[in-house]
Structure formats: C-alpha cells, structure tokens
Amino acid sequence: MKNMKGEVKDGKTVPFGVKIAIWVTCAALYVFQVLPVFYRLSNGSGSNVWTYIGAGVMLFGIVLESAADMQKSRAKKVNPRRFVDTGLYRIVRCPNYLGELIFWTGVLISGIGALSGAGQWIMALIGYLGIVFVMFSGARRLELRQNRNYGADPVYQQYVKTVPILIPFVPLYSVEKYKWLVA
C-alpha cells in the first residue's frame, strides 16, 4: 500500500467539470459495450448459436481475468518488490487485461444475428473498440510504471523482450512509444 501512494491520485486536483466529463464518458462507454446484449433483447432475437458462443467466450474471459488477478496477488504477497512473471504472466504481461478483452469480445460475438442494420453494428463496434483502446492504454500505463520500477533489472529486461504485452503469440512487446494511447 505504501508503494501505491505515489501511483494513485485522489482526484482532489481534478476540476469538477472534468470529473463530470470523465463520468459521462465512462458511462457512455459501458452503455455502448453492452449494446449487443441490449439489441438482442430489444430486437426480440432470442438465442442462437452466437449467443452461446459469446457466453462461452465471456466465461473464459472472466475466468482468465480472475486467475490472473489471483496469481498476481499471490506473487506480490511472496515478493512485493518484484514484477510478476509466473503463471499466466509467462504468456502475456497483462493477462488480466487480456481476460477483460476476451470478455467484451464475447459480448460482441453474442450480438451476431441480433444486431440489425448498420447503426446498431456501428454503435456496438464503438463500444468494443473503446474497451480495446482502454485496455491497451492501461497496458501502456502499466508498462511505463514497470519500466520505472524494474527497468534496471536484467531479468525484467529479458522478460519484456520475450513476453508479449497483451495478445499471446503476437510479437508486440511494447506499447510505450504509442503516445496516442494516453487516456
């Protein structure tokens, strides 16, 4: 907890108007993200094979995210000053973010066959692309913080050169240079 004091901002210096804008933007993002489920219900589409495939993908995403969070928590209890490179963290450096992405991919998949018209697809895709942006932005912030904390460690240097940041088997090892990911 002592290490987090400099990392977590309390929001006291953020102007009220900015706080409202952030709240509205986050609320809108969540609305757009769940639109495939809403459209399935409001369009009276019922269930189809995509509903079940999407639900399975969502379940897998939740399990992955939860397992990654538990593994990180256990590893930090053993050695709070070391980066985590065990378990799922051997596959990608941000497996909890990957789980979140997989969950929302499942939500989008569940909308196949229920979304009608370009407008519904566009709004659903805005929500999906929004969460993809948020997860890559979060991975960038984490990478910057970890580079600051562990950058001098040769084991960490080898880890970041060989383990993808977010998507397994995709050789994207860093998003630090992508300043447009600032959220």
C-alpha angles and dihedrals in degrees: 000000000000089000092054097057092086093041102052119065117211094214095236092124095048112102116243093242091055090050090053092048091051092048093049092046092050092047091049091049091054091048091051091046094056095043094102089061092043092049091049089056099039094045090051090233096149120199127321134166090280090058091059095040089050092048090051091050090048091051091050090050093051092048091048094048092047093047091049092050092049092047092050092047092051093046092049091051089056095044115004094180096055129082116246116252102152133096113000089358088074089065100044132357094232106037092155090058089046089054090052091050091049091050093054091044086058091052090053092046090051088061094060108114092017102065109087124195134003094279094061092045092048093051092046091049091049089057093046095047089046093059091044087055092047092050094048089045090052090048089053093051090048092048092051091049093046092047088054093048102038105015094113093054110100091207089056091047090054091046094054091047094054107031118068115237100232118343118059117237092010108113095227102130100166140026094177094110094052099094091173087073090074107123 
